[in-house]
Amino acid sequence: MRFLTIVCLLFASLATGAERPMPGVIAASELREFADLEAGRKRFVQIALEETAELKLSNYLYGSADPSKGGFDCSGAVFYLLERVGIDPPRSSAAQFDWIKKAGNLTEVPAAARTLDHPSLSKLEPGDLLFWSGTYQPTDGRTNKITHVQIYLGREKDGRAVMVGSSDGRSYRGKARCGFGVYDFRLPREGSKARFVGYGKPPGLKGE
């Protein structure tokens, strides 16, 4: 997230006298699919939105999965929210990807996909984890190259696809934001170093 960190700091510095721009905060009732979700997904989405509204964390804090420290990194936010629904996930984005893949829940998305209408995204549901590679250069020896993770929320009533988690410089409603909250969900543009790799349901997210 180093490039995004620079972007975030730039936007923050341009906002005279203002704090870092916060991510979005929305209610579950603002999501199109929420009322019809299976129970496990509904609870996960509800808790994620409640936590963003309550914690109001405007910092992206590398290495943190603890809100008392003032922020999360991307996989730390996912780790924290999954624990809140009684699931014990791996800690890093790369390990979370392998966890979902090993469970048989991963849907891979080809590099050629540029919009959310691509057929490979037809199975995407709220509560799925979203995975990217190439958002920074990992140096820890990971083999799958996954570098970023968020949680898909679905679409707002106006049709905007959104996700929740911790990020540094991504947008909500077209404006750069930082911290723990709601963000626009878009696929990387052609020529971007980042790549959207795939998505899947967290193991243990019950359907009852």
Contacts in CASP RR format, 6 or more apart in sequence:
PFRMAT RR
TARGET T0000
AUTHOR 0000-0000-0000
METHOD contacts of the structure
MODEL  1
MRFLTIVCLLFASLATGAERPMPGVIAASELREFADLEAGRKRFVQIALE
ETAELKLSNYLYGSADPSKGGFDCSGAVFYLLERVGIDPPRSSAAQFDWI
KKAGNLTEVPAAARTLDHPSLSKLEPGDLLFWSGTYQPTDGRTNKITHVQ
IYLGREKDGRAVMVGSSDGRSYRGKARCGFGVYDFRLPREGSKARFVGYG
KPPGLKGE
1 60 0 8 1.000
1 62 0 8 1.000
1 73 0 8 1.000
1 74 0 8 1.000
1 135 0 8 1.000
1 136 0 8 1.000
1 147 0 8 1.000
1 148 0 8 1.000
1 167 0 8 1.000
1 168 0 8 1.000
2 136 0 8 1.000
3 135 0 8 1.000
3 136 0 8 1.000
4 60 0 8 1.000
4 135 0 8 1.000
4 167 0 8 1.000
4 168 0 8 1.000
4 169 0 8 1.000
4 170 0 8 1.000
5 60 0 8 1.000
5 168 0 8 1.000
5 169 0 8 1.000
7 168 0 8 1.000
7 169 0 8 1.000
7 176 0 8 1.000
8 20 0 8 1.000
8 60 0 8 1.000
8 168 0 8 1.000
8 169 0 8 1.000
8 176 0 8 1.000
8 178 0 8 1.000
11 20 0 8 1.000
11 21 0 8 1.000
11 169 0 8 1.000
11 176 0 8 1.000
11 178 0 8 1.000
12 18 0 8 1.000
12 19 0 8 1.000
12 20 0 8 1.000
12 21 0 8 1.000
12 178 0 8 1.000
15 21 0 8 1.000
19 58 0 8 1.000
20 58 0 8 1.000
20 59 0 8 1.000
20 178 0 8 1.000
20 179 0 8 1.000
21 58 0 8 1.000
21 175 0 8 1.000
21 176 0 8 1.000
21 177 0 8 1.000
21 178 0 8 1.000
22 56 0 8 1.000
22 58 0 8 1.000
22 177 0 8 1.000
22 178 0 8 1.000
22 179 0 8 1.000
22 181 0 8 1.000
23 52 0 8 1.000
23 165 0 8 1.000
23 167 0 8 1.000
23 172 0 8 1.000
23 177 0 8 1.000
23 178 0 8 1.000
23 179 0 8 1.000
23 180 0 8 1.000
23 181 0 8 1.000
23 182 0 8 1.000
23 183 0 8 1.000
24 52 0 8 1.000
24 172 0 8 1.000
24 173 0 8 1.000
24 177 0 8 1.000
24 181 0 8 1.000
24 182 0 8 1.000
24 183 0 8 1.000
25 49 0 8 1.000
25 52 0 8 1.000
25 53 0 8 1.000
25 56 0 8 1.000
25 181 0 8 1.000
25 182 0 8 1.000
26 49 0 8 1.000
26 156 0 8 1.000
26 162 0 8 1.000
26 182 0 8 1.000
27 49 0 8 1.000
28 34 0 8 1.000
28 42 0 8 1.000
28 45 0 8 1.000
28 46 0 8 1.000
28 49 0 8 1.000
30 156 0 8 1.000
30 157 0 8 1.000
31 45 0 8 1.000
31 126 0 8 1.000
31 153 0 8 1.000
31 154 0 8 1.000
31 155 0 8 1.000
31 156 0 8 1.000
31 157 0 8 1.000
31 162 0 8 1.000
32 154 0 8 1.000
32 155 0 8 1.000
32 156 0 8 1.000
32 157 0 8 1.000
32 159 0 8 1.000
33 125 0 8 1.000
33 126 0 8 1.000
33 154 0 8 1.000
33 155 0 8 1.000
34 42 0 8 1.000
34 45 0 8 1.000
34 46 0 8 1.000
34 126 0 8 1.000
37 45 0 8 1.000
37 125 0 8 1.000
37 126 0 8 1.000
38 207 0 8 1.000
38 208 0 8 1.000
39 206 0 8 1.000
39 207 0 8 1.000
39 208 0 8 1.000
40 85 0 8 1.000
40 205 0 8 1.000
40 206 0 8 1.000
40 207 0 8 1.000
40 208 0 8 1.000
41 125 0 8 1.000
41 126 0 8 1.000
41 127 0 8 1.000
41 201 0 8 1.000
41 205 0 8 1.000
41 207 0 8 1.000
43 85 0 8 1.000
44 81 0 8 1.000
44 82 0 8 1.000
44 85 0 8 1.000
44 127 0 8 1.000
44 151 0 8 1.000
44 202 0 8 1.000
44 205 0 8 1.000
45 126 0 8 1.000
45 127 0 8 1.000
45 151 0 8 1.000
45 153 0 8 1.000
47 81 0 8 1.000
47 84 0 8 1.000
47 85 0 8 1.000
48 81 0 8 1.000
48 151 0 8 1.000
48 153 0 8 1.000
48 164 0 8 1.000
48 165 0 8 1.000
49 153 0 8 1.000
49 164 0 8 1.000
49 182 0 8 1.000
51 80 0 8 1.000
51 81 0 8 1.000
51 84 0 8 1.000
51 180 0 8 1.000
52 164 0 8 1.000
52 165 0 8 1.000
52 180 0 8 1.000
52 181 0 8 1.000
52 182 0 8 1.000
55 67 0 8 1.000
55 180 0 8 1.000
57 67 0 8 1.000
57 70 0 8 1.000
57 71 0 8 1.000
57 72 0 8 1.000
57 166 0 8 1.000
57 179 0 8 1.000
57 180 0 8 1.000
57 181 0 8 1.000
58 178 0 8 1.000
58 179 0 8 1.000
59 70 0 8 1.000
59 71 0 8 1.000
59 178 0 8 1.000
59 179 0 8 1.000
60 71 0 8 1.000
60 72 0 8 1.000
60 73 0 8 1.000
60 74 0 8 1.000
60 166 0 8 1.000
60 167 0 8 1.000
60 168 0 8 1.000
60 169 0 8 1.000
60 178 0 8 1.000
60 179 0 8 1.000
61 69 0 8 1.000
61 70 0 8 1.000
61 71 0 8 1.000
61 72 0 8 1.000
61 73 0 8 1.000
61 166 0 8 1.000
62 73 0 8 1.000
63 73 0 8 1.000
63 76 0 8 1.000
64 70 0 8 1.000
64 71 0 8 1.000
64 72 0 8 1.000
64 73 0 8 1.000
64 76 0 8 1.000
65 72 0 8 1.000
65 73 0 8 1.000
65 75 0 8 1.000
65 76 0 8 1.000
65 77 0 8 1.000
65 79 0 8 1.000
65 80 0 8 1.000
65 91 0 8 1.000
66 72 0 8 1.000
66 80 0 8 1.000
67 80 0 8 1.000
67 180 0 8 1.000
71 166 0 8 1.000
71 179 0 8 1.000
71 180 0 8 1.000
72 80 0 8 1.000
72 165 0 8 1.000
72 166 0 8 1.000
72 179 0 8 1.000
72 180 0 8 1.000
73 166 0 8 1.000
74 93 0 8 1.000
74 148 0 8 1.000
74 149 0 8 1.000
74 150 0 8 1.000
74 165 0 8 1.000
74 166 0 8 1.000
74 167 0 8 1.000
75 91 0 8 1.000
75 92 0 8 1.000
75 93 0 8 1.000
75 95 0 8 1.000
75 96 0 8 1.000
75 149 0 8 1.000
76 91 0 8 1.000
76 166 0 8 1.000
77 165 0 8 1.000
77 166 0 8 1.000
77 180 0 8 1.000
78 89 0 8 1.000
78 93 0 8 1.000
78 96 0 8 1.000
78 129 0 8 1.000
78 149 0 8 1.000
78 150 0 8 1.000
78 151 0 8 1.000
78 165 0 8 1.000
79 89 0 8 1.000
79 90 0 8 1.000
79 91 0 8 1.000
79 96 0 8 1.000
81 151 0 8 1.000
81 164 0 8 1.000
81 165 0 8 1.000
82 88 0 8 1.000
82 89 0 8 1.000
82 202 0 8 1.000
83 89 0 8 1.000
85 205 0 8 1.000
87 202 0 8 1.000
87 203 0 8 1.000
87 204 0 8 1.000
87 205 0 8 1.000
89 96 0 8 1.000
89 99 0 8 1.000
89 202 0 8 1.000
90 96 0 8 1.000
90 98 0 8 1.000
90 99 0 8 1.000
92 142 0 8 1.000
93 131 0 8 1.000
93 146 0 8 1.000
93 147 0 8 1.000
93 148 0 8 1.000
93 149 0 8 1.000
94 138 0 8 1.000
94 142 0 8 1.000
94 143 0 8 1.000
94 144 0 8 1.000
94 145 0 8 1.000
94 146 0 8 1.000
94 147 0 8 1.000
96 129 0 8 1.000
96 131 0 8 1.000
96 146 0 8 1.000
96 149 0 8 1.000
97 106 0 8 1.000
97 129 0 8 1.000
97 131 0 8 1.000
97 144 0 8 1.000
97 146 0 8 1.000
97 149 0 8 1.000
97 197 0 8 1.000
98 144 0 8 1.000
99 202 0 8 1.000
99 203 0 8 1.000
100 106 0 8 1.000
100 129 0 8 1.000
100 200 0 8 1.000
100 201 0 8 1.000
100 202 0 8 1.000
100 203 0 8 1.000
103 203 0 8 1.000
105 200 0 8 1.000
105 201 0 8 1.000
105 202 0 8 1.000
105 203 0 8 1.000
106 198 0 8 1.000
106 199 0 8 1.000
106 200 0 8 1.000
107 120 0 8 1.000
107 123 0 8 1.000
107 124 0 8 1.000
107 198 0 8 1.000
107 199 0 8 1.000
107 200 0 8 1.000
108 120 0 8 1.000
108 197 0 8 1.000
108 198 0 8 1.000
109 118 0 8 1.000
109 120 0 8 1.000
109 121 0 8 1.000
109 187 0 8 1.000
109 196 0 8 1.000
109 197 0 8 1.000
109 198 0 8 1.000
109 199 0 8 1.000
110 118 0 8 1.000
110 120 0 8 1.000
111 195 0 8 1.000
112 118 0 8 1.000
113 120 0 8 1.000
113 121 0 8 1.000
113 187 0 8 1.000
113 196 0 8 1.000
114 187 0 8 1.000
114 189 0 8 1.000
114 190 0 8 1.000
115 187 0 8 1.000
116 124 0 8 1.000
116 161 0 8 1.000
116 185 0 8 1.000
116 186 0 8 1.000
116 187 0 8 1.000
118 187 0 8 1.000
121 199 0 8 1.000
124 152 0 8 1.000
124 199 0 8 1.000
125 152 0 8 1.000
125 154 0 8 1.000
125 201 0 8 1.000
126 152 0 8 1.000
126 153 0 8 1.000
126 154 0 8 1.000
127 151 0 8 1.000
127 152 0 8 1.000
127 153 0 8 1.000
127 201 0 8 1.000
127 202 0 8 1.000
127 205 0 8 1.000
128 151 0 8 1.000
128 152 0 8 1.000
128 199 0 8 1.000
128 200 0 8 1.000
128 201 0 8 1.000
129 149 0 8 1.000
129 150 0 8 1.000
129 151 0 8 1.000
129 152 0 8 1.000
129 199 0 8 1.000
129 200 0 8 1.000
129 201 0 8 1.000
129 202 0 8 1.000
130 149 0 8 1.000
130 150 0 8 1.000
130 151 0 8 1.000
130 152 0 8 1.000
130 163 0 8 1.000
130 185 0 8 1.000
130 196 0 8 1.000
130 198 0 8 1.000
130 199 0 8 1.000
131 146 0 8 1.000
131 148 0 8 1.000
131 149 0 8 1.000
131 196 0 8 1.000
131 197 0 8 1.000
131 198 0 8 1.000
131 199 0 8 1.000
132 146 0 8 1.000
132 147 0 8 1.000
132 148 0 8 1.000
132 149 0 8 1.000
132 188 0 8 1.000
132 194 0 8 1.000
132 195 0 8 1.000
132 196 0 8 1.000
132 197 0 8 1.000
133 144 0 8 1.000
133 145 0 8 1.000
133 146 0 8 1.000
133 147 0 8 1.000
133 148 0 8 1.000
133 194 0 8 1.000
133 195 0 8 1.000
133 197 0 8 1.000
134 145 0 8 1.000
134 147 0 8 1.000
134 148 0 8 1.000
134 193 0 8 1.000
134 194 0 8 1.000
134 195 0 8 1.000
135 147 0 8 1.000
135 148 0 8 1.000
135 193 0 8 1.000
135 194 0 8 1.000
136 147 0 8 1.000
138 145 0 8 1.000
138 147 0 8 1.000
146 197 0 8 1.000
148 167 0 8 1.000
148 194 0 8 1.000
150 163 0 8 1.000
150 164 0 8 1.000
150 165 0 8 1.000
150 167 0 8 1.000
150 183 0 8 1.000
150 185 0 8 1.000
151 163 0 8 1.000
151 164 0 8 1.000
151 165 0 8 1.000
152 161 0 8 1.000
152 163 0 8 1.000
152 185 0 8 1.000
152 199 0 8 1.000
153 162 0 8 1.000
153 163 0 8 1.000
153 164 0 8 1.000
153 182 0 8 1.000
153 185 0 8 1.000
154 161 0 8 1.000
154 162 0 8 1.000
154 163 0 8 1.000
154 185 0 8 1.000
155 161 0 8 1.000
155 162 0 8 1.000
156 162 0 8 1.000
160 173 0 8 1.000
160 184 0 8 1.000
161 184 0 8 1.000
161 185 0 8 1.000
161 186 0 8 1.000
162 172 0 8 1.000
162 182 0 8 1.000
162 183 0 8 1.000
162 184 0 8 1.000
162 185 0 8 1.000
163 182 0 8 1.000
163 183 0 8 1.000
163 184 0 8 1.000
163 185 0 8 1.000
164 181 0 8 1.000
164 182 0 8 1.000
164 183 0 8 1.000
165 180 0 8 1.000
165 181 0 8 1.000
165 183 0 8 1.000
166 179 0 8 1.000
166 180 0 8 1.000
166 181 0 8 1.000
167 177 0 8 1.000
167 178 0 8 1.000
167 179 0 8 1.000
167 183 0 8 1.000
168 178 0 8 1.000
168 179 0 8 1.000
169 176 0 8 1.000
169 177 0 8 1.000
169 178 0 8 1.000
170 176 0 8 1.000
170 177 0 8 1.000
170 183 0 8 1.000
170 184 0 8 1.000
171 177 0 8 1.000
171 183 0 8 1.000
171 184 0 8 1.000
172 181 0 8 1.000
172 182 0 8 1.000
172 183 0 8 1.000
172 184 0 8 1.000
173 184 0 8 1.000
174 184 0 8 1.000
177 183 0 8 1.000
187 196 0 8 1.000
188 194 0 8 1.000
188 195 0 8 1.000
188 196 0 8 1.000
END
